[in-house]
Amino acid sequence: MDKDLAVALRHLSAVMDPLDGPWAIFGGAAMVLWGGEPGPPRDVDVLTTVGVAEHLQRALDTPNVAGSGSGRFRSQRLLRPALGPVMVEVMAGLQVKTAEGWRDVPIPATSAVESAGTSVHVARRAELVAMFEAMGRPKDLRRVRLLRA
């Protein structure tokens, strides 16, 4: 595993686990952790509840930068805490824009994955497929094909 990713994952686990709420790594980092992509990922995407994100925001004195994303995604909370050399983005209240309008992205069921001497919560493969299909970008659909292979 990439040493920079390992550092970020250890720090992420150290700050998220004590908050006693659900959290899940998804996106490119989840693909790397499941062995679906070689990595390293550009960032570590994390989905959690608004309450957990608010607590993290206060604990780490990290600004909420929600509203700085694209027209395809929005969230109530978007935090970028400094947890190591790989950027971590913690999202809460995430929504994706579909043809039918804005759709909530639920926190996925996770599996504990041992990585770099720590355990992290990673969205299960089937949950990732559903998330990537909803997001619908070319890179997401490529990931769906990789997960189904």
N, C-alpha and C positions, 0 to 999 in steps of 0.2 A: 504494500500500500504506500502511496505517496506520503512522505513524512509531513508535509504541510497539512494535508487532509487529516492525518492522524492527530495532529495537534488540535485542529479545530474541533474534531469529534470529541476528544477528551474534555476540552473546555465546555463544549455544548452540553455534554452529559452532566458535567459537574454543576452547571447552572440550572439546567432544566429539571433534573431528577428531584431535587429538594422541593420544587414548586408544587408537587403532588397534583398534577393535572395531566391530561393527555397531550402528547406531542408526537409528531411523526415526521421523519425525514422523507421527502419525496423528490421528484425531479431527477436531475442528472446524478446527484450524489447517491440516491437510492439505486439507480441503475448500476453505478460502480460497486456499491456494497453488495448487490445481488449478483455481480459478475456479468451483467448484461452489456457493459461498456468498459473500455480499458481505463478511462480516466487520465489524469485527474479531472474532477469536475471544476467548472468555473466558479461555482458557489455551492453552498449547502442550503437547500430550501427546507424550511420547517413549518408545519402547520400545527396550530394549537388553538386554544380557546381565547376569547377576548380577555377573560379574567386572568389567565396565566400570562398572557402578553402584557397586560397592564402591570402585573406584579413584577415581571422581568424588567419592564421599562423603568419602574421606580427603583428597583434594586440595583440596576446597572447604570442608572441615569442616562438612558439611551433615548434619543428623540424618536417620536412616531413620524415616519416619513410617508405614510399612506397618502395616496394621491399623486405620487411621483411616478407611477407605473404607466402602463400602456392603456389604450382604449379597450383592450380585450380582457384585462383583469383589473380588479379593484379589491381592496381589503379595508377593514376598519382599523387594523393595526399592521404596520410594516416596520419592523425594527431591524437594524443592522448593527448588532452589538459587536464590539471588537473582541473576538474570541480566538484569534490566531491569524495566520497568514492567508487562509482561504476565507473569503467573505461568507458570512452566515446571514440569511434573511429569514426572520421569524415573522410569519403571517398569521393573522387571526381575522375571522369574518371574511374569508376569501370568497370571491365570486368570479365567475367566468361569464362573458357575454356570449350568448348563443342566439340562434335565429329566433327563438321564442322570448328572448330577453335575458336578464341577469339571473344566473343560477348559482345557488350556494354550493360551495365545495366542502363536503363534510370531512371531518378529521377521519382519516382512514384507520381501519384496524391495522395493528402493527405486529411485527415479530421482533424479538430482541436479537440483535446481531452483534456478535463479539467482533470488535475491531480495535486494533491498537491498544489492547489492554483495558478496554472499557466496553460496556454494553450500551448500544444506542437503539432507539425505537425507529424501525424502518417500515414504511408502508408495505404491506404484503403485496406480492406480485399481482394478484387478481385486482386488488384495490388500485394499484398503479395503472393497470390497463384501463380501468374505468375513468380514472383521473385524466390520463393522457388522451383518451377518446373524447372526453368532454372539452379538453383544452384545444384539441383539433389542429394545432399547428403542424407543419410538415415534420419537424423534429419529434413532436409528440407521437405522430402516427408511425414514424420510423421506430420509435421505442416500443409501441404496441406490437409491431411485427417481431421485434427482437424478443419481447417477453413471451410471445406465443410460440416462438420457434422451439 
